[in-house]
Amino acid sequence: MKCSICKKQIEIEANGYEGGHNAFPLTDGKACDICNETQVVPMRAVLLRMGRPMPTESLTSVVKDQQKARAIADVSLKHIAKEVNQKKNNKGGK
C-alpha cells in the first residue's frame, strides 16, 4: 500500500500491521509513519489548538473542488472578455 501523501510504500509495522495511518484531515487515504508524524498529527493538533472542529472533508478534496471551480471561472471570464471585445470591435467598425 502506498502513502496517499508522499506516494511511498507504507512499511509493515513490527507487529505485522500493514494498513498505515489514517491520513485524514489531509487526505482520505492512508499515511506512512513519516507523513503521519510530520504532517497528519501536526495538522490535527493545529485544528485542536485553534478550537476548530475536525473538517468533514479532507483538505485535498476541498482543494480539488476549489481548483475545478477556479478553472470554470477562468473559462467563463475568458468567454465574457471575448464577447466584450467582439462587441467593442463591432461598434468600432460601424
Order of alpha helices (4+ residues) and beta strands (2+ residues): beta-beta-alpha-alpha
